[in-house]
Amino acid sequence: MSTQVQYRRGTGAQNNAFTGALGEITVDTTNWTLRVHDGATAGGGGNLATVAYVDAEIGGLSADSISNGTSNVKVVSSGGNVTVAVGGTNRGTFYSSGLSITGGVAANGYIDLNNGTSNVHLPSANGNVHFTIAGNSVMRITATGIVNDMGNGVGNIGNSTGYFNTIFAKATSAQYADVAELYAADQKYDVGTVLVFGGDHEVTASAKSHDTAVAGTVSQQPAYVMNSGLQAAHPVAVALLGRVPCKVIGPISKGDLLVASDQPGIACRLDRSKFQPGCVIGKAVEAHTGADIAVIEVVVGRL
């Protein structure tokens, strides 16, 4: 006749409240597991889980999938492949040779990796990668380049505190028209103001006619800014090359050479009798026939 061994038993709550001897085994009649106690704390030790208990804890366990109730991951043993499923619908299969979309994919043809607020679309058949925030595509990496999906003039590559190192490229294109460098000014100056080297800092407004200390004019929207890390109370972008606005007093014709006038921060037409090397700011792109002050476009760096 066989001998029956019957362990101490109780509900899950009773097991959690019971302090068993070290190594003592009790039966949890709620989850039908065995509890091995640690002899020190109430409910201490660990459970020897059954398949039914694991199934209840993780939301459903089947022969080929693990599910939390709303999404699951299917691990397919055949050939060592792994099939990814969301909401019970297959999204793709990882093979030893790569990733394949197997059906049940979203309408856009991509696999979504989503954390609730942002996601990344993995490549579809056309080889593109979409980067998405809150469901909206912000950028695509294609076989031919990087595409901005947010529209023109939106988004940056890096920033003033997290910038990249060297950019290697064959060519660049910019909407704005001048190259500028930051200098420390003695105060804030309007766009188009003529500046000279001098004053309490590096540059100040011009005030002497045909001044050879002329630095250039204040840029409005430079295509390229050098010395961008300058720390100063009044950093100012001085245009060195390209088309920029310039404050002038007329009369001025297109193509006239411009120099500093005796009015602070204002340019005028060159008087050839007063010419000195280094006094020319640039050439007028526009005419200004009046004797008043106006802002016209000037090209600098091509004298």
C-alpha positions as protocol buffer text, in pm:
chain_id: "A"
residue {
  index: 1
  type: MET
  ca { x: 0 y: 0 z: 0 }
}
residue {
  index: 2
  type: SER
  ca { x: 144 y: 344 z: -101 }
}
residue {
  index: 3
  type: THR
  ca { x: 210 y: 614 z: 153 }
}
residue {
  index: 4
  type: GLN
  ca { x: 36 y: 949 z: 94 }
}
residue {
  index: 5
  type: VAL
  ca { x: 233 y: 1265 z: 178 }
}
residue {
  index: 6
  type: GLN
  ca { x: 15 y: 1567 z: 245 }
}
residue {
  index: 7
  type: TYR
  ca { x: 180 y: 1909 z: 286 }
}
residue {
  index: 8
  type: ARG
  ca { x: 39 y: 2193 z: 491 }
}
residue {
  index: 9
  type: ARG
  ca { x: -197 y: 2391 z: 266 }
}
residue {
  index: 10
  type: GLY
  ca { x: -397 y: 2715 z: 252 }
}
residue {
  index: 11
  type: THR
  ca { x: -515 y: 2994 z: 24 }
}
residue {
  index: 12
  type: GLY
  ca { x: -279 y: 3238 z: -143 }
}
residue {
  index: 13
  type: ALA
  ca { x: -354 y: 3499 z: 125 }
}
residue {
  index: 14
  type: GLN
  ca { x: -291 y: 3246 z: 402 }
}
residue {
  index: 15
  type: ASN
  ca { x: 41 y: 3145 z: 245 }
}
residue {
  index: 16
  type: ASN
  ca { x: 144 y: 3509 z: 220 }
}
residue {
  index: 17
  type: ALA
  ca { x: 70 y: 3557 z: 591 }
}
residue {
  index: 18
  type: PHE
  ca { x: 238 y: 3235 z: 705 }
}
residue {
  index: 19
  type: THR
  ca { x: 602 y: 3219 z: 820 }
}
residue {
  index: 20
  type: GLY
  ca { x: 715 y: 2867 z: 746 }
}
residue {
  index: 21
  type: ALA
  ca { x: 1027 y: 2693 z: 864 }
}
residue {
  index: 22
  type: LEU
  ca { x: 1338 y: 2716 z: 645 }
}
residue {
  index: 23
  type: GLY
  ca { x: 1278 y: 2488 z: 348 }
}
residue {
  index: 24
  type: GLU
  ca { x: 923 y: 2403 z: 455 }
}
residue {
  index: 25
  type: ILE
  ca { x: 684 y: 2339 z: 163 }
}
residue {
  index: 26
  type: THR
  ca { x: 322 y: 2451 z: 168 }
}
residue {
  index: 27
  type: VAL
  ca { x: 47 y: 2429 z: -93 }
}
residue {
  index: 28
  type: ASP
  ca { x: -121 y: 2746 z: -233 }
}
residue {
  index: 29
  type: THR
  ca { x: -477 y: 2631 z: -305 }
}
residue {
  index: 30
  type: THR
  ca { x: -564 y: 2956 z: -485 }
}
residue {
  index: 31
  type: ASN
  ca { x: -298 y: 2936 z: -756 }
}
residue {
  index: 32
  type: TRP
  ca { x: -212 y: 2567 z: -705 }
}
residue {
  index: 33
  type: THR
  ca { x: 155 y: 2625 z: -656 }
}
residue {
  index: 34
  type: LEU
  ca { x: 409 y: 2507 z: -401 }
}
residue {
  index: 35
  type: ARG
  ca { x: 566 y: 2766 z: -172 }
}
residue {
  index: 36
  type: VAL
  ca { x: 917 y: 2699 z: -35 }
}
residue {
  index: 37
  type: HIS
  ca { x: 953 y: 2915 z: 277 }
}
residue {
  index: 38
  type: ASP
  ca { x: 1265 y: 3097 z: 396 }
}
residue {
  index: 39
  type: GLY
  ca { x: 1201 y: 3054 z: 770 }
}
residue {
  index: 40
  type: ALA
  ca { x: 1232 y: 3429 z: 832 }
}
residue {
  index: 41
  type: THR
  ca { x: 947 y: 3633 z: 679 }
}
residue {
  index: 42
  type: ALA
  ca { x: 573 y: 3597 z: 631 }
}
residue {
  index: 43
  type: GLY
  ca { x: 512 y: 3452 z: 287 }
}
residue {
  index: 44
  type: GLY
  ca { x: 887 y: 3455 z: 233 }
}
residue {
  index: 45
  type: GLY
  ca { x: 1062 y: 3220 z: -4 }
}
residue {
  index: 46
  type: GLY
  ca { x: 945 y: 3143 z: -354 }
}
residue {
  index: 47
  type: ASN
  ca { x: 681 y: 2967 z: -561 }
}
residue {
  index: 48
  type: LEU
  ca { x: 733 y: 2658 z: -770 }
}
residue {
  index: 49
  type: ALA
  ca { x: 506 y: 2770 z: -1053 }
}
residue {
  index: 50
  type: THR
  ca { x: 278 y: 2558 z: -1267 }
}
residue {
  index: 51
  type: VAL
  ca { x: 196 y: 2628 z: -1631 }
}
residue {
  index: 52
  type: ALA
  ca { x: -151 y: 2744 z: -1525 }
}
residue {
  index: 53
  type: TYR
  ca { x: 1 y: 2990 z: -1277 }
}
residue {
  index: 54
  type: VAL
  ca { x: 240 y: 3136 z: -1536 }
}
residue {
  index: 55
  type: ASP
  ca { x: -48 y: 3160 z: -1783 }
}
residue {
  index: 56
  type: ALA
  ca { x: -252 y: 3361 z: -1531 }
}
residue {
  index: 57
  type: GLU
  ca { x: 36 y: 3589 z: -1434 }
}
residue {
  index: 58
  type: ILE
  ca { x: 150 y: 3698 z: -1783 }
}
residue {
  index: 59
  type: GLY
  ca { x: -194 y: 3712 z: -1941 }
}
residue {
  index: 60
  type: GLY
  ca { x: -193 y: 3397 z: -2148 }
}
residue {
  index: 61
  type: LEU
  ca { x: 68 y: 3141 z: -2246 }
}
residue {
  index: 62
  type: SER
  ca { x: 29 y: 2916 z: -2547 }
}
residue {
  index: 63
  type: ALA
  ca { x: 259 y: 2680 z: -2727 }
}
residue {
  index: 64
  type: ASP
  ca { x: 399 y: 2948 z: -2957 }
}
residue {
  index: 65
  type: SER
  ca { x: 321 y: 3287 z: -2807 }
}
residue {
  index: 66
  type: ILE
  ca { x: 353 y: 3504 z: -2498 }
}
residue {
  index: 67
  type: SER
  ca { x: 77 y: 3762 z: -2452 }
}
residue {
  index: 68
  type: ASN
  ca { x: -9 y: 4038 z: -2205 }
}
residue {
  index: 69
  type: GLY
  ca { x: -369 y: 4053 z: -2320 }
}
residue {
  index: 70
  type: THR
  ca { x: -344 y: 4329 z: -2583 }
}
residue {
  index: 71
  type: SER
  ca { x: -25 y: 4246 z: -2773 }
}
residue {
  index: 72
  type: ASN
  ca { x: 195 y: 3944 z: -2803 }
}
residue {
  index: 73
  type: VAL
  ca { x: 521 y: 3809 z: -2934 }
}
residue {
  index: 74
  type: LYS
  ca { x: 516 y: 3478 z: -3114 }
}
residue {
  index: 75
  type: VAL
  ca { x: 830 y: 3268 z: -3096 }
}
residue {
  index: 76
  type: VAL
  ca { x: 817 y: 3022 z: -3384 }
}
residue {
  index: 77
  type: SER
  ca { x: 1036 y: 2721 z: -3334 }
}
residue {
  index: 78
  type: SER
  ca { x: 1038 y: 2613 z: -3698 }
}
residue {
  index: 79
  type: GLY
  ca { x: 1374 y: 2707 z: -3844 }
}
residue {
  index: 80
  type: GLY
  ca { x: 1456 y: 2925 z: -3542 }
}
residue {
  index: 81
  type: ASN
  ca { x: 1250 y: 3218 z: -3672 }
}
residue {
  index: 82
  type: VAL
  ca { x: 1071 y: 3476 z: -3457 }
}
residue {
  index: 83
  type: THR
  ca { x: 738 y: 3626 z: -3563 }
}
residue {
  index: 84
  type: VAL
  ca { x: 634 y: 3960 z: -3411 }
}
residue {
  index: 85
  type: ALA
  ca { x: 261 y: 4007 z: -3356 }
}
residue {
  index: 86
  type: VAL
  ca { x: 65 y: 4303 z: -3215 }
}
residue {
  index: 87
  type: GLY
  ca { x: -293 y: 4253 z: -3099 }
}
residue {
  index: 88
  type: GLY
  ca { x: -272 y: 3901 z: -3234 }
}
residue {
  index: 89
  type: THR
  ca { x: -191 y: 4025 z: -3585 }
}
residue {
  index: 90
  type: ASN
  ca { x: 142 y: 3934 z: -3742 }
}
residue {
  index: 91
  type: ARG
  ca { x: 366 y: 4232 z: -3823 }
}
residue {
  index: 92
  type: GLY
  ca { x: 677 y: 4059 z: -3947 }
}
residue {
  index: 93
  type: THR
  ca { x: 916 y: 3771 z: -3906 }
}
residue {
  index: 94
  type: PHE
  ca { x: 1282 y: 3779 z: -3810 }
}
residue {
  index: 95
  type: TYR
  ca { x: 1472 y: 3514 z: -4001 }
}
residue {
  index: 96
  type: SER
  ca { x: 1838 y: 3424 z: -3971 }
}
residue {
  index: 97
  type: SER
  ca { x: 1884 y: 3605 z: -4303 }
}
residue {
  index: 98
  type: GLY
  ca { x: 1696 y: 3925 z: -4208 }
}
residue {
  index: 99
  type: LEU
  ca { x: 1353 y: 4081 z: -4153 }
}
residue {
  index: 100
  type: SER
  ca { x: 1046 y: 4009 z: -4363 }
}
residue {
  index: 101
  type: ILE
  ca { x: 698 y: 4163 z: -4350 }
}
residue {
  index: 102
  type: THR
  ca { x: 461 y: 3869 z: -4346 }
}
residue {
  index: 103
  type: GLY
  ca { x: 115 y: 4031 z: -4363 }
}
residue {
  index: 104
  type: GLY
  ca { x: -133 y: 4207 z: -4142 }
}
residue {
  index: 105
  type: VAL
  ca { x: 80 y: 4519 z: -4166 }
}
residue {
  index: 106
  type: ALA
  ca { x: -57 y: 4872 z: -4116 }
}
residue {
  index: 107
  type: ALA
  ca { x: -199 y: 5046 z: -4422 }
}
residue {
  index: 108
  type: ASN
  ca { x: 121 y: 5243 z: -4481 }
}
residue {
  index: 109
  type: GLY
  ca { x: 318 y: 4922 z: -4523 }
}
residue {
  index: 110
  type: TYR
  ca { x: 551 y: 4974 z: -4226 }
}
residue {
  index: 111
  type: ILE
  ca { x: 620 y: 4794 z: -3903 }
}
residue {
  index: 112
  type: ASP
  ca { x: 567 y: 5025 z: -3604 }
}
residue {
  index: 113
  type: LEU
  ca { x: 786 y: 5027 z: -3293 }
}
residue {
  index: 114
  type: ASN
  ca { x: 567 y: 5242 z: -3070 }
}
residue {
  index: 115
  type: ASN
  ca { x: 599 y: 5351 z: -2706 }
}
residue {
  index: 116
  type: GLY
  ca { x: 268 y: 5537 z: -2703 }
}
residue {
  index: 117
  type: THR
  ca { x: 393 y: 5883 z: -2798 }
}
residue {
  index: 118
  type: SER
  ca { x: 658 y: 5825 z: -3064 }
}
residue {
  index: 119
  type: ASN
  ca { x: 749 y: 5551 z: -3303 }
}
residue {
  index: 120
  type: VAL
  ca { x: 992 y: 5445 z: -3570 }
}
residue {
  index: 121
  type: HIS
  ca { x: 881 y: 5289 z: -3898 }
}
residue {
  index: 122
  type: LEU
  ca { x: 1115 y: 5018 z: -4013 }
}
residue {
  index: 123
  type: PRO
  ca { x: 1193 y: 4987 z: -4384 }
}
residue {
  index: 124
  type: SER
  ca { x: 918 y: 4886 z: -4620 }
}
residue {
  index: 125
  type: ALA
  ca { x: 965 y: 4731 z: -4962 }
}
residue {
  index: 126
  type: ASN
  ca { x: 1082 y: 5064 z: -5108 }
}
residue {
  index: 127
  type: GLY
  ca { x: 1377 y: 5078 z: -4867 }
}
residue {
  index: 128
  type: ASN
  ca { x: 1280 y: 5402 z: -4687 }
}
residue {
  index: 129
  type: VAL
  ca { x: 1286 y: 5460 z: -4310 }
}
residue {
  index: 130
  type: HIS
  ca { x: 1030 y: 5695 z: -4155 }
}
residue {
  index: 131
  type: PHE
  ca { x: 1085 y: 5861 z: -3816 }
}
residue {
  index: 132
  type: THR
  ca { x: 756 y: 5954 z: -3653 }
}
residue {
  index: 133
  type: ILE
  ca { x: 655 y: 6155 z: -3344 }
}
residue {
  index: 134
  type: ALA
  ca { x: 298 y: 6135 z: -3210 }
}
residue {
  index: 135
  type: GLY
  ca { x: 193 y: 5962 z: -3531 }
}
residue {
  index: 136
  type: ASN
  ca { x: 332 y: 6231 z: -3762 }
}
residue {
  index: 137
  type: SER
  ca { x: 628 y: 6162 z: -3988 }
}
residue {
  index: 138
  type: VAL
  ca { x: 905 y: 6415 z: -3923 }
}
residue {
  index: 139
  type: MET
  ca { x: 1187 y: 6270 z: -4132 }
}
residue {
  index: 140
  type: ARG
  ca { x: 1258 y: 6002 z: -4388 }
}
residue {
  index: 141
  type: ILE
  ca { x: 1589 y: 5840 z: -4469 }
}
residue {
  index: 142
  type: THR
  ca { x: 1572 y: 5731 z: -4832 }
}
residue {
  index: 143
  type: ALA
  ca { x: 1816 y: 5575 z: -5074 }
}
residue {
  index: 144
  type: THR
  ca { x: 1888 y: 5924 z: -5210 }
}
residue {
  index: 145
  type: GLY
  ca { x: 1907 y: 6131 z: -4892 }
}
residue {
  index: 146
  type: ILE
  ca { x: 1730 y: 6262 z: -4581 }
}
residue {
  index: 147
  type: VAL
  ca { x: 1386 y: 6416 z: -4639 }
}
residue {
  index: 148
  type: ASN
  ca { x: 1224 y: 6669 z: -4402 }
}
residue {
  index: 149
  type: ASP
  ca { x: 853 y: 6582 z: -4370 }
}
residue {
  index: 150
  type: MET
  ca { x: 775 y: 6881 z: -4145 }
}
residue {
  index: 151
  type: GLY
  ca { x: 805 y: 7146 z: -4418 }
}
residue {
  index: 152
  type: ASN
  ca { x: 1067 y: 7403 z: -4517 }
}
residue {
  index: 153
  type: GLY
  ca { x: 1265 y: 7583 z: -4248 }
}
residue {
  index: 154
  type: VAL
  ca { x: 1157 y: 7346 z: -3969 }
}
residue {
  index: 155
  type: GLY
  ca { x: 1396 y: 7140 z: -3757 }
}
residue {
  index: 156
  type: ASN
  ca { x: 1770 y: 7156 z: -3693 }
}
residue {
  index: 157
  type: ILE
  ca { x: 2062 y: 6917 z: -3712 }
}
residue {
  index: 158
  type: GLY
  ca { x: 2220 y: 6949 z: -3367 }
}
residue {
  index: 159
  type: ASN
  ca { x: 2203 y: 7264 z: -3155 }
}
residue {
  index: 160
  type: SER
  ca { x: 2427 y: 7515 z: -2975 }
}
residue {
  index: 161
  type: THR
  ca { x: 2495 y: 7278 z: -2685 }
}
residue {
  index: 162
  type: GLY
  ca { x: 2484 y: 6945 z: -2871 }
}
residue {
  index: 163
  type: TYR
  ca { x: 2659 y: 6994 z: -3201 }
}
residue {
  index: 164
  type: PHE
  ca { x: 2831 y: 6757 z: -3440 }
}
residue {
  index: 165
  type: ASN
  ca { x: 3198 y: 6757 z: -3535 }
}
residue {
  index: 166
  type: THR
  ca { x: 3299 y: 6768 z: -3902 }
}
residue {
  index: 167
  type: ILE
  ca { x: 3056 y: 6760 z: -4195 }
}
residue {
  index: 168
  type: PHE
  ca { x: 3194 y: 6590 z: -4505 }
}
residue {
  index: 169
  type: ALA
  ca { x: 3001 y: 6684 z: -4818 }
}
residue {
  index: 170
  type: LYS
  ca { x: 3044 y: 6751 z: -5188 }
}
residue {
  index: 171
  type: ALA
  ca { x: 2823 y: 7061 z: -5196 }
}
residue {
  index: 172
  type: THR
  ca { x: 2581 y: 7260 z: -4982 }
}
residue {
  index: 173
  type: SER
  ca { x: 2285 y: 7484 z: -5063 }
}
residue {
  index: 174
  type: ALA
  ca { x: 2140 y: 7771 z: -4858 }
}
residue {
  index: 175
  type: GLN
  ca { x: 1845 y: 8005 z: -4895 }
}
residue {
  index: 176
  type: TYR
  ca { x: 2017 y: 8303 z: -4732 }
}
residue {
  index: 177
  type: ALA
  ca { x: 2286 y: 8497 z: -4911 }
}
residue {
  index: 178
  type: ASP
  ca { x: 2587 y: 8590 z: -4696 }
}
residue {
  index: 179
  type: VAL
  ca { x: 2871 y: 8453 z: -4487 }
}
residue {
  index: 180
  type: ALA
  ca { x: 2909 y: 8627 z: -4151 }
}
residue {
  index: 181
  type: GLU
  ca { x: 3129 y: 8618 z: -3844 }
}
residue {
  index: 182
  type: LEU
  ca { x: 3033 y: 8702 z: -3487 }
}
residue {
  index: 183
  type: TYR
  ca { x: 3213 y: 8992 z: -3318 }
}
residue {
  index: 184
  type: ALA
  ca { x: 3172 y: 9152 z: -2976 }
}
residue {
  index: 185
  type: ALA
  ca { x: 3002 y: 9491 z: -3016 }
}
residue {
  index: 186
  type: ASP
  ca { x: 2973 y: 9772 z: -2761 }
}
residue {
  index: 187
  type: GLN
  ca { x: 2592 y: 9774 z: -2796 }
}
residue {
  index: 188
  type: LYS
  ca { x: 2311 y: 9620 z: -3000 }
}
residue {
  index: 189
  type: TYR
  ca { x: 2299 y: 9740 z: -3362 }
}
residue {
  index: 190
  type: ASP
  ca { x: 2025 y: 9728 z: -3625 }
}
residue {
  index: 191
  type: VAL
  ca { x: 2056 y: 9521 z: -3942 }
}
residue {
  index: 192
  type: GLY
  ca { x: 2251 y: 9709 z: -4212 }
}
residue {
  index: 193
  type: THR
  ca { x: 2450 y: 9927 z: -3970 }
}
residue {
  index: 194
  type: VAL
  ca { x: 2807 y: 9992 z: -4088 }
}
residue {
  index: 195
  type: LEU
  ca { x: 3061 y: 9883 z: -3825 }
}
residue {
  index: 196
  type: VAL
  ca { x: 3433 y: 9948 z: -3780 }
}
residue {
  index: 197
  type: PHE
  ca { x: 3695 y: 9780 z: -3567 }
}
residue {
  index: 198
  type: GLY
  ca { x: 3724 y: 9989 z: -3252 }
}
residue {
  index: 199
  type: GLY
  ca { x: 3532 y: 10110 z: -2949 }
}
residue {
  index: 200
  type: ASP
  ca { x: 3529 y: 9945 z: -2606 }
}
residue {
  index: 201
  type: HIS
  ca { x: 3500 y: 9597 z: -2757 }
}
residue {
  index: 202
  type: GLU
  ca { x: 3579 y: 9457 z: -3102 }
}
residue {
  index: 203
  type: VAL
  ca { x: 3345 y: 9661 z: -3324 }
}
residue {
  index: 204
  type: THR
  ca { x: 3142 y: 9980 z: -3304 }
}
residue {
  index: 205
  type: ALA
  ca { x: 2939 y: 10200 z: -3540 }
}
residue {
  index: 206
  type: SER
  ca { x: 3134 y: 10388 z: -3807 }
}
residue {
  index: 207
  type: ALA
  ca { x: 3150 y: 10766 z: -3773 }
}
residue {
  index: 208
  type: LYS
  ca { x: 3440 y: 10879 z: -3997 }
}
residue {
  index: 209
  type: SER
  ca { x: 3413 y: 10924 z: -4373 }
}
residue {
  index: 210
  type: HIS
  ca { x: 3612 y: 10668 z: -4578 }
}
residue {
  index: 211
  type: ASP
  ca { x: 3733 y: 10496 z: -4258 }
}
residue {
  index: 212
  type: THR
  ca { x: 3983 y: 10218 z: -4340 }
}
residue {
  index: 213
  type: ALA
  ca { x: 3897 y: 10040 z: -4014 }
}
residue {
  index: 214
  type: VAL
  ca { x: 3561 y: 9938 z: -4163 }
}
residue {
  index: 215
  type: ALA
  ca { x: 3456 y: 9582 z: -4067 }
}
residue {
  index: 216
  type: GLY
  ca { x: 3133 y: 9547 z: -4265 }
}
residue {
  index: 217
  type: THR
  ca { x: 2757 y: 9567 z: -4215 }
}
residue {
  index: 218
  type: VAL
  ca { x: 2529 y: 9389 z: -3967 }
}
residue {
  index: 219
  type: SER
  ca { x: 2386 y: 9077 z: -4133 }
}
residue {
  index: 220
  type: GLN
  ca { x: 2016 y: 8998 z: -4122 }
}
residue {
  index: 221
  type: GLN
  ca { x: 1999 y: 8627 z: -4203 }
}
residue {
  index: 222
  type: PRO
  ca { x: 2343 y: 8481 z: -4270 }
}
residue {
  index: 223
  type: ALA
  ca { x: 2364 y: 8153 z: -4458 }
}
residue {
  index: 224
  type: TYR
  ca { x: 2675 y: 8062 z: -4264 }
}
residue {
  index: 225
  type: VAL
  ca { x: 2792 y: 8197 z: -3927 }
}
residue {
  index: 226
  type: MET
  ca { x: 3154 y: 8165 z: -3814 }
}
residue {
  index: 227
  type: ASN
  ca { x: 3281 y: 8204 z: -3458 }
}
residue {
  index: 228
  type: SER
  ca { x: 2934 y: 8095 z: -3340 }
}
residue {
  index: 229
  type: GLY
  ca { x: 3063 y: 8009 z: -2991 }
}
residue {
  index: 230
  type: LEU
  ca { x: 3151 y: 8373 z: -2914 }
}
residue {
  index: 231
  type: GLN
  ca { x: 3061 y: 8476 z: -2558 }
}
residue {
  index: 232
  type: ALA
  ca { x: 2976 y: 8847 z: -2545 }
}
residue {
  index: 233
  type: ALA
  ca { x: 2712 y: 9083 z: -2407 }
}
residue {
  index: 234
  type: HIS
  ca { x: 2634 y: 9206 z: -2759 }
}
residue {
  index: 235
  type: PRO
  ca { x: 2744 y: 8951 z: -3022 }
}
residue {
  index: 236
  type: VAL
  ca { x: 2683 y: 9083 z: -3373 }
}
residue {
  index: 237
  type: ALA
  ca { x: 2701 y: 8901 z: -3708 }
}
residue {
  index: 238
  type: VAL
  ca { x: 2917 y: 9105 z: -3947 }
}
residue {
  index: 239
  type: ALA
  ca { x: 2875 y: 9010 z: -4314 }
}
residue {
  index: 240
  type: LEU
  ca { x: 3205 y: 8925 z: -4485 }
}
residue {
  index: 241
  type: LEU
  ca { x: 3083 y: 8782 z: -4817 }
}
residue {
  index: 242
  type: GLY
  ca { x: 2759 y: 8791 z: -5016 }
}
residue {
  index: 243
  type: ARG
  ca { x: 2446 y: 9008 z: -5038 }
}
residue {
  index: 244
  type: VAL
  ca { x: 2337 y: 9198 z: -4727 }
}
residue {
  index: 245
  type: PRO
  ca { x: 2125 y: 9500 z: -4632 }
}
residue {
  index: 246
  type: CYS
  ca { x: 2320 y: 9822 z: -4577 }
}
residue {
  index: 247
  type: LYS
  ca { x: 2214 y: 10163 z: -4446 }
}
residue {
  index: 248
  type: VAL
  ca { x: 2311 y: 10430 z: -4699 }
}
residue {
  index: 249
  type: ILE
  ca { x: 2269 y: 10795 z: -4777 }
}
residue {
  index: 250
  type: GLY
  ca { x: 2220 y: 10882 z: -5144 }
}
residue {
  index: 251
  type: PRO
  ca { x: 2258 y: 10945 z: -5421 }
}
residue {
  index: 252
  type: ILE
  ca { x: 2379 y: 10595 z: -5511 }
}
residue {
  index: 253
  type: SER
  ca { x: 2369 y: 10406 z: -5842 }
}
residue {
  index: 254
  type: LYS
  ca { x: 2389 y: 10033 z: -5898 }
}
residue {
  index: 255
  type: GLY
  ca { x: 2750 y: 9917 z: -5894 }
}
residue {
  index: 256
  type: ASP
  ca { x: 2881 y: 10216 z: -5692 }
}
residue {
  index: 257
  type: LEU
  ca { x: 3157 y: 10140 z: -5444 }
}
residue {
  index: 258
  type: LEU
  ca { x: 3039 y: 10217 z: -5090 }
}
residue {
  index: 259
  type: VAL
  ca { x: 3235 y: 10346 z: -4793 }
}
residue {
  index: 260
  type: ALA
  ca { x: 3162 y: 10468 z: -4442 }
}
residue {
  index: 261
  type: SER
  ca { x: 3015 y: 10819 z: -4427 }
}
residue {
  index: 262
  type: ASP
  ca { x: 3050 y: 11076 z: -4149 }
}
residue {
  index: 263
  type: GLN
  ca { x: 2705 y: 10980 z: -4023 }
}
residue {
  index: 264
  type: PRO
  ca { x: 2715 y: 10702 z: -3758 }
}
residue {
  index: 265
  type: GLY
  ca { x: 2660 y: 10357 z: -3904 }
}
residue {
  index: 266
  type: ILE
  ca { x: 2570 y: 10488 z: -4253 }
}
residue {
  index: 267
  type: ALA
  ca { x: 2745 y: 10419 z: -4585 }
}
residue {
  index: 268
  type: CYS
  ca { x: 2778 y: 10651 z: -4884 }
}
residue {
  index: 269
  type: ARG
  ca { x: 2920 y: 10646 z: -5237 }
}
residue {
  index: 270
  type: LEU
  ca { x: 3300 y: 10646 z: -5268 }
}
residue {
  index: 271
  type: ASP
  ca { x: 3464 y: 10982 z: -5335 }
}
residue {
  index: 272
  type: ARG
  ca { x: 3761 y: 10869 z: -5543 }
}
residue {
  index: 273
  type: SER
  ca { x: 3967 y: 11166 z: -5429 }
}
residue {
  index: 274
  type: LYS
  ca { x: 3947 y: 11028 z: -5071 }
}
residue {
  index: 275
  type: PHE
  ca { x: 4011 y: 10665 z: -5159 }
}
residue {
  index: 276
  type: GLN
  ca { x: 4246 y: 10467 z: -4934 }
}
residue {
  index: 277
  type: PRO
  ca { x: 4310 y: 10093 z: -4953 }
}
residue {
  index: 278
  type: GLY
  ca { x: 4076 y: 9912 z: -4715 }
}
residue {
  index: 279
  type: CYS
  ca { x: 3802 y: 10176 z: -4702 }
}
residue {
  index: 280
  type: VAL
  ca { x: 3552 y: 10009 z: -4942 }
}
residue {
  index: 281
  type: ILE
  ca { x: 3262 y: 9815 z: -4788 }
}
residue {
  index: 282
  type: GLY
  ca { x: 3113 y: 9669 z: -5108 }
}
residue {
  index: 283
  type: LYS
  ca { x: 2918 y: 9741 z: -5425 }
}
residue {
  index: 284
  type: ALA
  ca { x: 2559 y: 9862 z: -5444 }
}
residue {
  index: 285
  type: VAL
  ca { x: 2312 y: 9611 z: -5590 }
}
residue {
  index: 286
  type: GLU
  ca { x: 2030 y: 9868 z: -5576 }
}
residue {
  index: 287
  type: ALA
  ca { x: 2011 y: 10239 z: -5651 }
}
residue {
  index: 288
  type: HIS
  ca { x: 1902 y: 10511 z: -5408 }
}
residue {
  index: 289
  type: THR
  ca { x: 1867 y: 10847 z: -5576 }
}
residue {
  index: 290
  type: GLY
  ca { x: 1746 y: 11047 z: -5276 }
}
residue {
  index: 291
  type: ALA
  ca { x: 1962 y: 11233 z: -5024 }
}
residue {
  index: 292
  type: ASP
  ca { x: 1787 y: 11066 z: -4730 }
}
residue {
  index: 293
  type: ILE
  ca { x: 1889 y: 10749 z: -4542 }
}
residue {
  index: 294
  type: ALA
  ca { x: 1763 y: 10417 z: -4681 }
}
residue {
  index: 295
  type: VAL
  ca { x: 1846 y: 10045 z: -4664 }
}
residue {
  index: 296
  type: ILE
  ca { x: 1960 y: 9883 z: -4988 }
}
residue {
  index: 297
  type: GLU
  ca { x: 2123 y: 9554 z: -5084 }
}
residue {
  index: 298
  type: VAL
  ca { x: 2500 y: 9555 z: -5109 }
}
residue {
  index: 299
  type: VAL
  ca { x: 2736 y: 9279 z: -5214 }
}
residue {
  index: 300
  type: VAL
  ca { x: 3048 y: 9252 z: -4997 }
}
residue {
  index: 301
  type: GLY
  ca { x: 3370 y: 9061 z: -5060 }
}
residue {
  index: 302
  type: ARG
  ca { x: 3370 y: 9120 z: -5441 }
}
residue {
  index: 303
  type: LEU
  ca { x: 3546 y: 9453 z: -5491 }
}
